[in-house]
Each structure stands twice: as C-alpha cells, then as structure tokens.
Amino acid sequence: MTVVSSVKEALSAAVPALEAAGCESARLDAELLMADALNVDRSVLVAHPGMAVSPASARVIGERVRRRVAREPVAYILGRKGFRHIDLLVDSRVLIPRPETELLVEIALELPAGASVHDVGTGSGAVALALLHERPDLRVSASDASPSAIEVARANAARLGLVLELEILSGLPQRSFDLVLANLPYVADHELPALVREISRYEPRQALLGGADGLDPIRDLVAQAALGARLALEHSPHQAAAVRALLAAPVTRRDLSGRERVTVGSAR
Ligand SMILES: C[S@@+](CC[C@H](N)C(=O)[O-])C[C@H]1O[C@@H](n2cnc3c(N)ncnc32)[C@H](O)[C@@H]1O
C-alpha cells in the first residue's frame, strides 16, 4: 500500500520540531523547505493544505527538516538565495547574501554609464552580479581572497549568463576604478560566540571575522587604496563613526531599518 500524507499533516509535524529547535520563523521555514521539495510556490501550500505528499517527497522534507533542526540556514539547505532581481547558488563556501547589502548595489546604480566598479570580497558574486544584471553598461569586476568563494561566484555568473571578470585576490587589485564596493568581514572576533547558530556554525569564518574590533579588513583595504579612490564600505551600525574616520568626505547611508550601514568616501 502507498502511504500518502498531506501538506497539513507534514507541516504539523515539521513546525513544532523547528520551534523546539529554536528556529525563529518555524512555519515560514517549514513552508519554504516543503514548497521547494514539492516544486510548488509557497502560496500553493497555504491554499491547498490537503494536497498529497508522496512518501518520496515526505522523505526529502524529513531530511531537510532534520538539517534545519540542527539550525543549518534554509538558504544552504535549498542551495540558493534571492538577492535583488537574481537567484544565487549558495553553499557553505560563501556567506548567504543579506538584504542590507543591496544598499551597495543601489549606490553603484547611481554611477554614470560606462563607469568601472570593483567588488572586493564578492563571495557568491551577489553584489557584482546583481549590478551587472541591472546595469550591463557598467564595467564590473570582482575578487575574493577565498578560491572556493570564487568557484561559487563563477558558477553563478555562468548560470546567469553574465560575463564577470573574477580573480582570487586578498585586498584591492592594483588598478583604478570609479568605485570600489566592499562587504568585507566585520564581526569582531569576540562577538562570534554570541551570534545565532545559523551563522556561527555554518557560515565561513573567513567571511565573518574581522579581528579584535572587526575592522581589520576594512582598514587594510582603505590603506591599500590610492589617494582619492572612491570606496563604498558596508559595516555594522556601531562601526559607522570608526569607518567615517578612515575616509575623506564620508557620507553614511542607512539600510531599510534606518541603521547606518554603508559609508561612502575617498581614500586619503
Ligand atoms: C561578508 S562576506 C561578503 C560576501 C558578499 N560580498 C556578500 O555580500 O554576500 C566577505 C567576503 O570577503 C572575503 N574576504 C575576506 N577577507 C578578504 C580580503 N582581505 N580580501 C578579499 N576578500 C576577502 C571572504 O572570503 C568573503 O567571501
């Protein structure tokens, strides 16, 4: 006999398990994992709670829920994350792109046609690829100190059909650009244990930690930049004043929650 359960039954098993594991958005997570396994939009689950779940799909969902119970991020379990208007492949080699980082893209969108932009610490390629997707007239390049992150960025560029110049490099290339964008690691080393498990257990340390006050990679980048080079640097809100102090004519932009998130200025 073929045992078939329903979406409602599967959700009523998954949601309490995720809640008990401390997942903050248990229902949403369960729906995302399930919708992907069933290859339907999440709204379909809500509209059709009686929809059948085959034993094979139930096994896939069960395995995904087990991973989420261990607090693996949903994006790593699904292997992808949306960022602005593109969908990116992500795995444990790269940071999961965050909504606040879209501010770096928005700043670069203000550049005139044909301007050159370089994304330092590109990770999955999120910033550079989203920018190239929206502004194919710009000359966009990107680099990362991590060879495995560059592999992910290359796979994303190929999948999106975007031609992005990528290189493995620590710090800034020795060329000039109209604007350098950087979401470098900025978590202070001592803050790591206080981060949620999704981050501290699963995201790459090289993408997170920035030394005693979190600002070592940003300071190194600014020190490498030629006099007058324009930089847009993402940081945590409490680091805004310290980042402004590194630059000439700094202006800090706020994210959608009103927090100081990206500082734009010139190297001096
Ligand atoms: C916070 S992650 C950001 C990834 C991506 N830009 C994003 O916003 O999703 C920082 C990235 O910088 C890279 N990285 C760390 N130190 C670096 C350095 N000194 N030079 C270049 N890349 C660096 C890491 O490998 C990681 O991919």
The ligand as a Gaussian input file, in Angstrom:
#p B3LYP/6-31G(d) Opt

LIG

0 1
 C       30.949000      39.230000       4.498000
 S       31.414000      38.199000       3.118000
 C       30.559000      39.055000       1.824000
 C       30.308000      38.267000       0.581000
 C       29.495000      39.015000      -0.463000
 N       30.127000      40.264000      -0.843000
 C       28.099000      39.297000       0.049000
 O       27.823000      40.452000       0.409000
 O       27.264000      38.383000       0.105000
 C       33.083000      38.688000       2.955000
 C       33.867000      38.051000       1.807000
 O       35.162000      38.663000       1.790000
 C       36.152000      37.684000       1.584000
 N       37.383000      38.206000       2.182000
 C       37.768000      38.193000       3.478000
 N       38.913000      38.867000       3.638000
 C       39.263000      39.333000       2.410000
 C       40.343000      40.098000       1.917000
 N       41.291000      40.551000       2.721000
 N       40.400000      40.378000       0.593000
 C       39.432000      39.931000      -0.244000
 N       38.378000      39.187000       0.169000
 C       38.287000      38.906000       1.483000
 C       35.611000      36.426000       2.208000
 O       36.193000      35.273000       1.639000
 C       34.113000      36.559000       1.920000
 O       33.765000      35.918000       0.727000

